[in-house]
Amino acid sequence: MIDEGIKFEHCDLDANIWTNPGESGLDASGLDKATNGLDDDGNGYADDLHGWDFFHNDNSIYDPADGDNHGTHVTGTIGAKANNTADCSVEVDGGGGTVGVNWEVTIISGKFLGPGGGYLSDAVRAVEYFTTLKTKRGLNVVALNNSWGGGGYSQALHDAIIRAAKANILFIAAAGNDASNSDGRPSYPSGYNTTQGTTTEARASYDSVIAVAAIDRYGSLASFSNYGRTTVDLGAPGVEIWSTTASAMYAQYSGTSMAAPHVTAAAALYAAVYQVRNGAYPDGPTIRTALLQNTAKTGALNRKTATGGRLDISCVLSLTTCTR
């Protein structure tokens, strides 16, 4: 999660938030490694128990003063728990709570947005953090969810996304909420393409960036959503999405920010099913192909997205190409 922070103790999220094994337990001095101020796992970040806050440059991924509602909402779409009325003080899953696309998933926070926005330099650090967790610490990081936009092209961020792609990490991004054609006016970060190298980073063998438009409950393109026949890949639900928040437990939000996490969760779910059936995790190109070759075609997205369709998880999880 590259976004705002996450209320990681939310009763619908707590079981699916990553706990860094290298920063949990007691150190040699008998101190709690999560709070001893030391970089016990040697990844460059001290006490990063659930991720890192690049906005404040500390290990607190949830700051009540910042709100962190957007990040918590997006997280719930990815991985709010199911059938957990015993955990929550309110009735959940149909009676006031919610359930995510992927009920058993591990979510790590890379907070870089605060109440007034954030800096691209911190987004770069977040991408690098996750890439390092995979390449140096061995975590199976499948995808980065990027439900944010703003700023122009950044070569530093492009380089970081390319390096993540080479580590088989997808970069799934909200297409943007300007109701505009991204083919003519790129929206970033969804406008990056990792098959295009830079002067400082050679191209990746595939495009890890998946740009997601928002659709409503009827399958129509949301009035606010960006679109693009070549630059936006597919649609996913993004209107009146009910999910977890930090301040009110649950709330209904709309935006391409809400659409992207449906695809991110589907990527992780596909990776898990693939591993069970094949004995090994799929690489980035395989996951991308599964997501984009198995969309449900719809007239509303014809010529508005590269696939002309919306996310179809049942087809994706079939592990075969199916057409609807």
Order of alpha helices (4+ residues) and beta strands (2+ residues): beta-beta-alpha-beta-beta-beta-alpha-beta-alpha-beta-beta-beta-beta-beta-alpha-alpha-beta-beta-alpha
